[in-house]
Amino acid sequence: MSSRRPHLTPWKAAGKRTERGTTADQVVRDTGWVFNNETGNTLTLEQFVETGNAEVDKYLRRFGLMATAGSKSIVEIGSGIGRMTAALTNVFETVVATDIDAAFLERCRETVAKFGNTSTLRTSHIADGRTIALPSQSVDVVFSYITLQHCKHDDALALTAEAYRIVKPGGRLILNYRTWVLSDAFLIPLSAIMRVLWHTPVIGEPLSRWRWSTRLGWQANRLSPRQVYAHLESLGVQLETPKAFSGGIRARRPVSIGATQVLQDEFPMGNKSHWWLVAHRS
Ligand SMILES: C[S@@+](CC[C@H](N)C(=O)[O-])C[C@H]1O[C@@H](n2cnc3c(N)ncnc32)[C@H](O)[C@@H]1O
């Protein structure tokens, strides 16, 4: 574990648990706390994947991808143990699941074998947390959900640039982030304190495996639409129909971010700080 990335501690702790060789259902019970809010002694992999199926369906419909997915390739950044990957393999022509944790990718294959289509699946390890080992302009869609908020700020921006690098001209970026809300004034400093505690001898290790501590300490960054689009513009990217979907928008309206006109659009989400970057590469 790099001390430069203490926010990865819960993923590493969960990754070690997935390596214990227990059943897939047990892995979900042991590690569910790092993937979604579902926990409990009776949770099964099937139930866990059902939450992913419902979300994939919702997002693909909202972003207008469902009808054409069958002829497209997709890269998922931060697949975890495949909660959403299974559904993606049932819909897309090819899927590349990527994650910083290689053990999760092993379990992801297992999940897809049970509930998805392994013939369409490949995996690719993001070993350094910021570089995707895939050729430039090689994929139709790059998708990421509840992952970029947990990366170090610079890694989240680097992965955003990587998403643009690997997507084909005319291809689509569908990336989920968290922006600032008032409660972050407390949450973000507390989160930083928690990450320091994870590295404290004796208490740090067990602490990093407690759900409440993870949920606090993994609040690694906040990135607004303005920050992300301005970063992309600084790299000279060419985007068409750039949009920022969020629950916090009351009316559809274009906003200027540098020279880029970004359409802000509404997408009711449980958490107002979540937003989606949706854009075509020119
Ligand atoms: C909350 S989980 C979400 C997993 C999946 N998207 C889902 O919705 O079930 C976040 C995932 O991001 C991965 N992750 C965290 N930082 C990463 C990074 N810098 N690069 C790639 N994956 C990362 C973690 O290992 C974890 O699997």
The ligand as an ORCA input file, in Angstrom:
! r2SCAN-3c Opt
* xyz 0 1
  C     -17.508      1.684     -4.410
  S     -16.650      0.526     -5.430
  C     -17.714      0.548     -6.832
  C     -17.628     -0.722     -7.638
  C     -18.676     -0.799     -8.766
  N     -18.566      0.337     -9.670
  C     -20.063     -0.871     -8.181
  O     -20.854      0.058     -8.361
  O     -20.365     -1.881     -7.528
  C     -15.223      1.438     -6.017
  C     -14.243      0.563     -6.796
  O     -13.229      1.427     -7.308
  C     -11.977      0.776     -7.225
  N     -10.973      1.833     -7.223
  C     -10.694      2.721     -6.246
  N      -9.704      3.549     -6.630
  C      -9.367      3.162     -7.904
  C      -8.406      3.632     -8.852
  N      -7.593      4.671     -8.569
  N      -8.334      3.015    -10.040
  C      -9.161      1.980    -10.344
  N     -10.084      1.482     -9.488
  C     -10.183      2.079     -8.282
  C     -12.050      0.001     -5.920
  O     -11.114     -1.045     -5.871
  C     -13.502     -0.482     -5.962
  O     -13.609     -1.720     -6.592
*
